[in-house]
Amino acid sequence: MAERILFVCLGNICRSPAAEGVFRDLCPQVVTDSAGTAGYHIGAAPYGPIQAAASQRGYDLSDLRARQFIAEDFARFDLILAMDADNLRDIEAQRPSSNTTPVRLFTDYASLPGADHVPDPYYTRDFEGCLDLIEDAAAGLAKTL
């Protein structure tokens, strides 16, 4: 059973903190964290529009702060979930030899048709659609625990 789950996107200000916030509300017994493969926003709170959209659905992301994914995360977590294939590739590039921590796409747990990645609402501006997909994938993930 995955007791420690890390959600990863590019900058750690939209998708991965939203996924962490949604999932920790769903499964508070699981240790969660989020990170970005790029260090653009280290120390920053989640992006205002994703916080507002999440808040309207009852999720509080205000305590989260962006950090960069590091190779040590493979040892700290039981499951690492990437928001898209590019981030999955960047995560795998840091995998220590002989490490077997599973790295999967978060959307592997989604039931919505055509969900092969979580689109970045920082660029698409579709914060509601992003949260719809995150809630769906989080519910699917929770069923596996």
Residue pairs with C-beta under 8 A, 6 or more apart in sequence:
1 78
1 145
2 30
2 78
2 79
2 145
3 30
3 31
3 78
4 30
4 31
4 32
4 33
4 76
4 77
4 78
4 79
5 23
5 30
5 31
5 32
5 33
5 77
5 78
5 79
5 80
5 81
5 141
6 32
6 33
6 34
6 35
6 69
6 73
6 76
6 77
6 79
6 80
6 81
7 15
7 16
7 17
7 19
7 20
7 23
7 32
7 33
7 34
7 35
7 81
7 83
7 106
8 16
8 34
8 35
8 36
8 37
8 69
8 80
8 81
8 82
8 83
8 87
8 91
9 15
9 16
9 19
9 34
9 36
9 37
9 82
9 83
9 84
9 87
9 118
9 120
10 36
10 37
10 38
10 40
10 83
10 86
10 87
10 120
11 36
11 38
11 40
11 41
11 66
11 122
12 34
12 35
12 36
12 41
12 66
12 67
12 68
13 36
13 41
13 44
13 45
13 46
13 47
13 50
13 66
13 122
14 46
14 47
14 50
14 120
14 121
14 122
14 127
14 130
15 83
15 118
15 120
15 121
15 130
15 134
16 34
16 35
16 36
16 83
17 34
17 46
17 50
17 61
17 64
17 66
18 46
18 50
18 54
18 59
18 61
18 130
18 131
18 134
19 34
19 81
19 83
19 106
19 118
19 134
19 137
19 138
20 32
20 33
20 34
20 61
20 64
21 54
21 59
21 60
21 61
21 64
22 54
22 59
22 131
22 134
22 135
22 138
23 30
23 32
23 138
23 141
23 142
24 30
24 32
25 58
25 59
26 138
26 139
26 142
27 142
27 145
30 145
33 77
34 64
34 67
35 66
35 67
35 68
35 69
35 70
35 73
36 66
36 67
36 68
36 69
37 68
37 69
37 87
37 90
37 91
38 68
39 68
40 66
41 66
42 66
42 67
42 68
43 65
43 66
43 67
44 65
44 66
45 51
45 61
45 62
45 64
45 65
45 66
46 54
46 61
46 62
46 64
46 66
47 122
49 121
49 125
49 127
50 61
50 121
50 127
50 130
50 131
51 61
51 62
52 127
53 127
53 128
53 130
53 131
54 60
54 61
54 131
55 61
57 131
57 135
69 90
69 91
69 94
70 94
71 94
71 95
71 96
73 80
74 80
74 94
74 95
74 96
74 99
74 101
75 96
75 99
75 101
77 101
78 101
78 102
79 101
79 102
79 104
80 91
80 101
80 102
80 103
80 104
81 103
81 104
81 105
81 106
81 141
82 88
82 91
82 103
82 104
82 105
82 106
83 105
83 106
83 107
83 117
83 118
83 120
84 105
84 117
84 118
84 120
85 105
85 116
85 117
88 103
88 104
88 105
91 103
92 103
95 101
95 103
105 116
105 117
106 118
106 134
106 137
106 141
107 115
107 116
107 117
107 118
107 133
107 137
108 137
109 137
109 138
109 139
109 140
109 141
109 144
110 133
110 136
110 137
110 140
111 136
111 139
111 140
112 132
112 133
112 136
115 133
115 136
115 137
118 130
118 133
118 134
118 137
119 126
119 129
119 130
119 133
120 130
121 127
121 129
121 130
124 130
